[in-house]
């Protein structure tokens, strides 16, 4: 088939088959860089899981199943990690710029509706108003074709297309119609190239997660020599390697070694952090905020710089009527505006007058000239009546180009002043008699009298100003960046409460060097003519100055900036690609949700910091006593099941509730430093108490007890000591007390008393109430330990290392 036939009738069935065989279709494999196996491997086959999993197997093989309770934490940690990352992978795999499900093509001279993925190279695309262009194409012929490329370029103005022009995938037809020949499909299309980088898997930068991962690395390195020391110590404590293997005591040594290993690993900290993020995400989902990666909840609370895209983010992406200046009150001018606004073919600017002007009388036009961006005006002629004559509405500099009257000059001056404020103005002009001229491209504009100047502004989201004021009150700096004219961006910025000098900065003058760009951004807060690549560069430049950057946007042109920002926030009406790479999506597009997201982030950070103190205190005392016991070659002072009750009562259960309680404390950097400043000395105090009681029990055993009973008494004394001191730590971190915190601590104390009072629970956990000198020593050491914790807490509170909730 020759070129002319191809442009007229489209592909033949033979050509369709040929291109399908050659895979010249529009399908794109939307895969992230991490496979399911990679996700499972990274969450299941970790050092901690290997250590805990091996310990679990050993306990199940040679010990009491009651000592294997820690296995539930191992499974839960791995499951939550896999589910969370798989959810992120699925979101990225669904990344697609094109949300139009069908495309209209002509094949063998017949129109056919096909899926976007079935569009082929050389297909003849038929473009209609409202269609999204599914692949890159060259316009063959068109009539008043206008394309909205704002999702790709950020420019809110429609682009007029002519034969030979390029039509980019992902753009939308907003006026006119035409046909185009496809020349770029699949990964070769503009939209796919723009978002290819955005599909790559990445995790949000989370201080909590980074700090916890750092702690895990520290502990992982410490585990290797400590485990060797503990295993050797336990084997020697039960008669030496050879003797314990021969007598079977090695099984008891293995269980004791497992107890020390399990105690050193803060396995529940990761679980509690994930649960905290998950509950925050559920809470935000009820407010129409979709959290696509859980730590993003925490991230927004740390943000100190928010970059805001204008079109579709601060504004609703449409025009609204601002004012009308009447120059010559010709009878019927309001009806003429109303008819123009109600015309089914009215452009977006004219349609914005619909709420302001209503047709008083039924008007039947004698002649109509449709609006086009090429002409920049429309015209309508009415017969006899109040609105008789010809009415022309359009760009003042075009409509009044040949009018030299003082009224015309005044209208042009007002139009120029409106443009200086970033507003859009159109002129309504009147002529008593119709001047017939064909074709429409040569329509006569002579004899027109300017009647009214109608001024429009972009529709600003009603909640934008209040939300931005909230961020400024919180000390968060703001940048407004857009692909539009800087003066237009500046006008919107002032509408939402920005106070700045000038008419905005033209990003075409931005230096490419990151350092130099950062210098400009320190001075400028409102930027126009910003390209998609520059948006990404702006984010990176701000991050180079140690800013934690959030970026909002709705178009594909924002996708890369959202991807590289610390927190990307997409509007629910935005492009699919934009939402897929964002950490947060405002499903209903309401900016007013952002303060609640910040509040959730603050609650998560403050509460996780508290529970981290609990977990790390336990890790510290476990490491200390493991080293001391290993050096002294003493039996370990706990059974795994006893450590399970200690962990659940002083850490697991209270941490779960503390992590979910309200807390509005403002974010303070230094999570890890503060956590270690408390947990290391607190853990050392508890380790000292444990070793003091255990040493006393070994040095002064009750002569009335046998070896097994004496061992149980010593283990009970150390268990009670660590329980009570750890409960005091909990009470300190839970302050100030309210009803729920008082109830929580009281319930835990009551539970401890119940465990010791009920024979079944005592037998299950291998506990026995100590008596005599051991009981007195336990009480005395516990009291001193609680006093030491109290003094530590008050000292660190004065220094700001720990803080009570607000």
CORSULWO-V783583 format. One record per backbone hydrogen bond with DSSP energy under -1.0 kcal/mol. NH is the residue of the N-H (numbers start at 0). CO is the residue of the C=O. E is the energy in kcal/mol with one decimal. If there is no record, write none. Layout:
BEGIN
nh=(NH/NH)
co=(CO/CO)
e=(E/E)
END
This chain:
BEGIN
nh=(5/6/7/8/9/15/16/17/18/19/20/21/22/23/25/29/30/38/39/40/41/42/43/44/45/49/50/51/52/53/54/55/56/57/58/59/60/61/62/66/67/70/71/73/74/75/76/77/78/79/80/81/82/83/84/85/86/87/88/89/90/91/92/93/94/102/104/105/106/107/108/109/111/113/117/118/120/121/122/124/125/126/129/130/132/135/136/137/138/139/140/142/145/146/147/151/152/153/158/160/163/164/166/169/170/171/172/173/174/176/177/178/179/180/181/182/183/187/188/192/193/194/199/209/210/211/212/213/214/215/216/217/218/219/220/221/222/225/226/227/228/229/230/231/232/233/234/235/236/237/238/239/243/244/245/246/247/249/250/252/253/254/255/256/257/258/259/260/261/262/263/266/268/271/272/273/274/275/276/277/278/279/280/281/282/283/284/285/286/287/288/289/291/295/296/298/299/301/303/304/305/306/307/312/313/313/314/315/319/321/322/324/326/327/329/332/335/336/337/338/339/340/341/345/350/352/353/355/356/365/366/368/375/377/378/379/380/381/387/388/389/390/391/392/393/394/397/398/399/400/408/409/410/411/412/413/414/415/416/417/418/419/421/422/423/425/426/427/428/429/430/441/442/448/450/451/452/453/454/455/456/458/460/463/466/467/468/469/470/471/472/473/474/475/476/478/479/480/481/488/489/490/491/492/493/494/495/496/497/504/506/508/509/516/517/518/519/520/521/522/523/526/527/528/529/534/535/536/537/538/539/540/541/542/543/544/545/546/549/550/551/552/556/557/558/561/562/563/564/565/566/568/569/570/571/573/574/578/579/580/582/583/584/585/586/586/588/592/593/596/597/598/599/600/601/602/603/604/605/606/607/608/609/610/611/612/613/614/615/616/617/618/619/620/621/622/623/624/625/626/627/628/629/630/631/632/633/642/643/644/645/646/647/648/649/650/651/652/654/655/656/657/658/673/674/675/676/677/678/679/681/682/683/684/685/686/687/688/689/690/691/692/693/694/695/696/697/698/699/704/709/710/711/712/713/714/715/716/717/718/719/720/721/722/723/724/725/726/727/728/729/730/731/732/733/734/741/742/743/744/745/746/747/748/749/750/751/752/753/754/755/756/757/761/762/763/764/766/775/776/777/778/779/780/781/782/783/784/785/786/787/788/789/790/791/792/793/794/795/796/797/798/800)
co=(1/2/3/4/5/11/12/13/14/15/16/17/19/18/116/27/28/34/35/36/37/38/39/40/43/45/46/47/48/49/50/51/52/53/54/55/56/57/58/63/64/67/68/69/70/71/72/73/74/75/76/77/78/79/80/81/82/83/84/85/86/87/88/89/91/113/111/123/109/10/8/106/104/102/114/115/23/181/119/179/103/177/172/127/170/183/166/180/164/178/178/176/174/158/171/148/148/149/146/144/138/161/136/132/167/147/130/145/145/142/126/140/124/137/122/135/135/184/185/188/189/190/196/205/206/207/208/209/210/211/212/213/214/215/216/217/218/221/222/223/224/225/226/227/228/229/230/231/232/233/235/234/239/240/241/242/243/243/247/248/249/250/251/252/253/254/255/256/257/258/259/264/265/267/268/269/270/271/272/273/274/275/276/277/278/279/280/281/283/284/283/584/582/292/293/294/295/298/547/547/476/549/478/309/308/309/309/458/456/454/454/452/450/450/327/329/331/332/333/334/335/336/337/342/346/349/350/352/352/380/380/378/371/392/368/390/366/388/384/381/430/379/428/377/426/375/394/394/395/397/404/405/406/407/408/409/410/411/412/413/414/415/418/417/455/453/393/451/391/448/389/438/439/429/427/427/324/425/322/423/319/317/313/460/462/463/464/465/466/467/468/469/471/470/303/305/524/307/526/484/485/486/487/488/489/490/491/493/492/525/527/505/506/512/513/514/515/516/517/519/519/479/504/483/481/530/531/532/533/534/535/536/537/538/539/541/542/541/304/566/306/568/150/554/555/557/558/559/560/548/548/550/583/552/585/570/553/574/575/576/567/567/289/569/287/584/585/589/590/592/593/594/595/596/597/598/599/600/601/602/603/604/605/606/607/608/609/610/611/612/613/614/615/616/617/618/619/620/621/622/623/624/625/626/627/628/628/638/639/640/641/642/643/644/645/646/646/647/650/651/652/653/654/669/670/671/672/673/674/675/677/678/679/680/681/682/683/684/685/686/687/688/689/690/691/692/693/694/695/701/705/706/707/708/709/710/711/712/713/714/715/716/717/718/719/720/721/722/723/724/725/726/727/728/729/731/737/738/739/740/741/742/743/744/745/746/747/748/749/750/751/752/753/757/758/759/760/761/771/772/773/774/775/776/777/778/779/780/781/782/783/784/785/786/787/788/789/790/791/792/793/794/795)
e=(-2.2/-2.3/-1.3/-3.5/-1.4/-2.3/-2.4/-2.3/-2.3/-2.0/-2.3/-1.8/-1.1/-3.1/-1.2/-1.1/-1.6/-2.0/-2.6/-2.9/-2.3/-1.4/-2.8/-1.4/-1.6/-2.4/-2.6/-3.4/-2.9/-2.2/-2.3/-2.6/-2.3/-2.4/-2.4/-2.4/-1.9/-2.7/-2.4/-2.5/-1.9/-1.7/-1.5/-1.3/-2.0/-2.4/-2.7/-1.9/-2.5/-2.5/-2.1/-2.3/-2.6/-2.5/-2.2/-2.7/-2.0/-1.6/-2.4/-2.6/-1.9/-2.2/-2.8/-1.3/-1.6/-3.1/-2.9/-1.9/-2.8/-1.7/-3.1/-2.1/-3.2/-2.7/-1.3/-1.3/-2.1/-1.7/-2.0/-3.3/-2.8/-2.9/-3.3/-2.4/-2.9/-1.6/-2.4/-2.7/-2.9/-2.7/-1.3/-2.7/-2.6/-2.8/-3.6/-1.2/-3.1/-1.4/-3.3/-2.8/-3.2/-2.3/-3.3/-2.7/-1.7/-2.2/-2.9/-2.5/-1.4/-1.6/-1.9/-2.6/-2.4/-2.8/-2.5/-2.3/-1.9/-2.1/-1.6/-2.2/-2.3/-1.6/-1.0/-3.0/-2.7/-2.7/-2.8/-2.1/-2.4/-2.5/-2.1/-2.4/-2.8/-2.7/-2.2/-2.0/-2.3/-1.7/-3.3/-1.6/-2.4/-2.9/-2.9/-2.1/-2.3/-2.9/-2.3/-2.2/-2.1/-1.1/-1.4/-1.7/-2.7/-2.0/-2.3/-2.6/-1.2/-1.8/-1.4/-2.1/-2.5/-2.1/-2.2/-2.5/-2.5/-2.1/-1.8/-2.2/-2.9/-1.9/-1.2/-2.2/-1.5/-3.0/-2.3/-2.4/-2.5/-2.5/-2.4/-2.8/-2.8/-2.0/-2.4/-2.1/-2.3/-2.4/-2.2/-1.4/-1.4/-1.8/-2.0/-3.0/-3.0/-2.3/-2.0/-2.0/-1.8/-1.5/-1.9/-1.6/-2.7/-3.4/-3.7/-1.7/-1.0/-1.1/-2.4/-3.2/-2.9/-3.1/-1.6/-3.0/-2.9/-1.9/-2.7/-1.7/-2.1/-2.0/-2.5/-2.6/-2.1/-2.5/-2.0/-2.4/-2.6/-1.8/-1.7/-1.8/-2.1/-3.8/-1.1/-3.3/-3.3/-2.5/-2.2/-2.2/-2.6/-2.5/-1.4/-2.2/-3.1/-3.2/-2.5/-2.3/-1.7/-2.6/-1.3/-2.9/-2.4/-1.3/-2.2/-2.4/-2.2/-2.4/-2.0/-2.2/-2.3/-2.3/-2.2/-2.2/-2.3/-1.9/-1.9/-2.6/-2.5/-2.6/-2.9/-3.0/-3.1/-2.2/-2.3/-1.7/-1.9/-2.4/-3.2/-1.6/-2.9/-2.8/-3.3/-3.7/-2.5/-3.6/-3.0/-1.7/-1.8/-2.5/-2.2/-1.7/-1.9/-2.2/-2.2/-1.5/-1.6/-2.7/-2.3/-2.6/-3.2/-2.6/-1.4/-2.3/-2.6/-1.9/-2.0/-2.5/-2.2/-1.8/-1.5/-1.6/-2.7/-2.7/-3.2/-2.2/-1.6/-2.7/-2.5/-1.7/-1.8/-2.4/-1.3/-1.3/-2.6/-3.0/-2.8/-2.2/-2.6/-2.0/-1.6/-2.1/-3.0/-2.0/-2.2/-2.5/-2.3/-2.2/-1.7/-1.0/-1.9/-1.6/-2.9/-2.5/-2.5/-1.7/-2.9/-1.8/-1.4/-2.7/-2.2/-2.1/-1.6/-1.2/-1.8/-3.3/-2.8/-1.6/-2.6/-2.0/-3.2/-2.2/-2.1/-1.6/-1.5/-2.4/-2.3/-3.0/-1.8/-1.2/-1.8/-1.6/-2.3/-1.6/-2.4/-2.3/-2.1/-2.4/-2.5/-2.2/-2.4/-2.6/-2.7/-2.4/-2.8/-2.0/-1.3/-2.3/-2.5/-1.5/-1.2/-2.4/-2.9/-1.7/-1.6/-2.0/-2.5/-2.2/-2.3/-2.3/-2.4/-2.5/-1.9/-2.3/-2.5/-2.9/-2.4/-2.2/-2.6/-1.3/-1.6/-2.0/-1.7/-1.7/-2.0/-2.8/-2.5/-2.2/-2.2/-1.7/-3.2/-2.9/-2.7/-1.8/-1.6/-3.0/-2.4/-2.4/-2.3/-2.5/-2.1/-1.4/-2.8/-1.9/-2.2/-2.9/-2.2/-2.2/-2.2/-2.6/-2.4/-2.2/-2.6/-2.7/-2.1/-2.3/-2.7/-2.6/-2.1/-2.5/-2.1/-2.6/-2.7/-1.9/-2.8/-2.1/-2.2/-2.5/-2.4/-2.5/-2.5/-2.5/-2.3/-2.2/-2.9/-2.2/-2.5/-2.3/-2.5/-2.4/-2.3/-2.0/-1.5/-2.1/-2.5/-2.5/-2.2/-2.3/-1.7/-1.0/-2.5/-2.4/-2.3/-2.4/-2.4/-2.4/-1.9/-2.2/-2.4/-2.1/-2.3/-2.2/-2.2/-2.7/-2.0/-1.5/-2.2/-2.1/-2.7/-2.6/-2.2/-3.0/-1.9/-2.7/-2.3/-2.3/-2.5/-2.7/-2.3/-2.3/-2.0/-2.4/-2.5/-2.1/-2.4/-2.2/-2.2/-2.4/-2.3/-2.7/-2.3/-2.2/-2.6/-2.2/-1.7/-1.2/-2.3)
END
